[in-house]
Amino acid sequence: MEQEVLETYVVETPEQAIALLNPLRAEILSRLAEPASAAEVARGINEIPQRVNYHLKALEKVGLVRRVGTRHVRNLVEVLYQAIARTYVLSETLNWPKETVQRIKDQGSLSHLVTMAERIKRDALLLMERSDRDEEIPSATLDTSIRLASPEQRSAFVREYVELVNRLVEKYQSADGDDSYQVVLAVYPHLSQGGEEA
C-alpha cells in the first residue's frame, strides 16, 4: 500500500505551484509522508474532514498526492492518500519572472506562518486549560536568531535546517506509544519594537 515518497519534488506547472501556495494545502501535504485518510489528517490539524477532503481532491488533481489504498472503518470505506514528496521546490522553468517567483515563495511562506501562529495560539490555550486541571503538559520552545550574509546563504541555511530536522524526526519517530507531539519551525526576518526589519 505505501509507496515511495521523493525527498524533493521540483514543481514545474503553475497549477501545482498555486496549489502549494495555499497554507492549508501545504499543511495537508506535510501530514502525508505516510498514507492517511482525510479524517486522520483533519484530526491532526483540527479541521473538519469535509474541508480536508476538498483540498485533498484538489491536490490529487494536480498530482501532488495520490490514492494508495482504502480501508474499512466501521461501515465506511476510507480512501488513503500519500504525498509524492517530503519537500517541494518551485522550478525556475515556470516562466514567471524571477522576482515574481521569489515574491510568491515569500508570500506563501508568510501566509503559512500566520496560519501556524494562529493554530499554535489556539492549541496552547487549550493545553493551558488542561494544565489548569493539574494535567501534566510537556512542551518545549526554542527561540534564537542568526545573521545571514546573503540570499544565497539564507537559502543554504534553510535547506540544511530542513534536512537536519527531517533526520532528527526520522531518528526519533516511533510507531509505539500514544504521545504525539506537534513540531513547528519557522525562519523569518527579525523585527524591531517598531515593527521595522532589524
Secondary structure, DSSP 8 states (H G I E B T S, - for coil): -----EEEEEE-SHHHHHHHTSHHHHHHHHT-SS-B-HHHHHHHHT--HHHHHHHHHHHHHTTSEEEEEEEEETTEEEEEEEESEEEEEE-GGG-S-HHHHHHHHHHHHHHHHHHHHHHHHHHHHHHHHHHHTT--------------SSHHHHHHHHHHHHHHHHHHHHHH--SSSS------------B-TTS-B-
